[in-house]
Amino acid sequence: MSNDAVAAAIVTDQGAGQCSLAGDLTLATADQLWKQLQSTGLLGSATRVDTGGVGRSDSAGLALLVAWRAVRRINGGDLSITSLPSRLTALARLTDAEAIVCG
């Protein structure tokens, strides 16, 4: 895979509200991933997402996680985000979103 290639973001339902995220979480993949979250029902039902499989990430990926957690909270639930890659943690800290994605 070349440096310019994009690894599609994939969410995997692990049952009981658990899921995992893998691939690139970037502007190039965020829209497709959001649609996948909607079509699988995980947007409204997931309670925990393991992001340890995320490769490249950017502000669009961070925005997706913030929006996903917001949707869960609006609907009376919550989303725990675990194994956040260091790049996303640093970006969240830089943008004052750390409490949202890490808390």
Legacy VTK file of the C-alpha trace (Angstrom):
# vtk DataFile Version 3.0
C-alpha trace
ASCII
DATASET POLYDATA
POINTS 103 float
0.000 0.000 0.000
1.423 3.381 -0.960
1.634 6.271 1.473
-1.305 7.919 -0.310
-3.578 4.880 -0.103
-6.537 5.056 2.242
-7.440 2.088 4.411
-11.225 2.107 4.657
-12.597 2.534 8.145
-14.529 -0.514 9.272
-16.710 -0.887 12.333
-17.267 -4.401 13.622
-20.204 -5.236 15.862
-19.009 -7.485 18.681
-22.409 -7.811 20.323
-23.798 -6.552 23.628
-23.208 -2.910 22.647
-19.507 -3.490 21.969
-17.824 -2.681 18.663
-14.377 -2.015 17.271
-13.077 0.466 14.743
-10.202 -0.234 12.368
-8.582 1.457 9.381
-8.074 5.136 8.666
-10.343 7.583 10.466
-9.964 10.594 8.195
-11.904 13.008 6.020
-11.670 10.418 3.229
-13.398 7.729 5.324
-15.634 9.571 7.802
-18.722 9.824 5.568
-18.611 6.135 4.643
-18.116 5.166 8.269
-21.027 7.353 9.441
-23.276 5.657 6.874
-22.066 2.254 8.088
-22.846 3.225 11.698
-26.354 4.265 10.652
-27.067 1.173 8.546
-25.867 -1.256 11.213
-27.739 0.522 13.993
-24.511 1.008 15.966
-24.864 4.782 15.816
-27.728 4.534 18.278
-26.977 1.310 20.113
-23.227 0.979 20.709
-22.109 1.649 24.268
-18.376 0.971 23.806
-16.056 1.332 20.826
-12.461 0.107 20.811
-10.441 2.380 18.519
-7.174 0.483 18.912
-7.289 -0.622 15.265
-7.357 2.932 13.890
-4.406 3.809 11.679
-4.233 7.321 10.270
-6.583 9.899 11.746
-7.382 13.570 11.441
-9.841 16.177 12.684
-12.690 14.665 10.643
-12.156 11.365 12.446
-12.180 13.144 15.784
-15.357 14.979 14.780
-17.001 11.667 13.914
-16.253 10.284 17.379
-17.532 13.462 19.043
-20.726 13.365 16.953
-21.241 9.646 17.625
-20.960 10.206 21.361
-23.329 13.193 21.103
-25.954 11.094 19.307
-25.764 8.475 22.050
-26.132 11.120 24.779
-29.051 12.844 23.051
-30.825 9.481 22.967
-30.233 8.833 26.671
-27.167 6.633 26.383
-23.421 7.050 26.256
-20.486 5.814 24.236
-17.238 4.812 25.898
-14.265 5.247 23.550
-11.332 3.013 24.461
-7.788 2.558 23.139
-7.765 5.987 21.518
-4.609 6.289 19.383
-2.084 8.851 20.582
-2.592 11.054 17.516
-6.317 11.349 18.233
-5.664 11.936 21.931
-3.247 14.761 21.078
-5.705 16.268 18.596
-8.518 16.059 21.171
-6.292 17.775 23.746
-5.311 20.492 21.261
-8.949 21.219 20.385
-10.322 21.020 23.934
-12.315 17.899 23.012
-10.358 15.567 25.295
-13.083 15.481 27.953
-15.647 14.593 25.291
-13.808 11.652 23.726
-11.869 10.482 26.748
-14.376 11.128 29.517
LINES 1 104
103 0 1 2 3 4 5 6 7 8 9 10 11 12 13 14 15 16 17 18 19 20 21 22 23 24 25 26 27 28 29 30 31 32 33 34 35 36 37 38 39 40 41 42 43 44 45 46 47 48 49 50 51 52 53 54 55 56 57 58 59 60 61 62 63 64 65 66 67 68 69 70 71 72 73 74 75 76 77 78 79 80 81 82 83 84 85 86 87 88 89 90 91 92 93 94 95 96 97 98 99 100 101 102
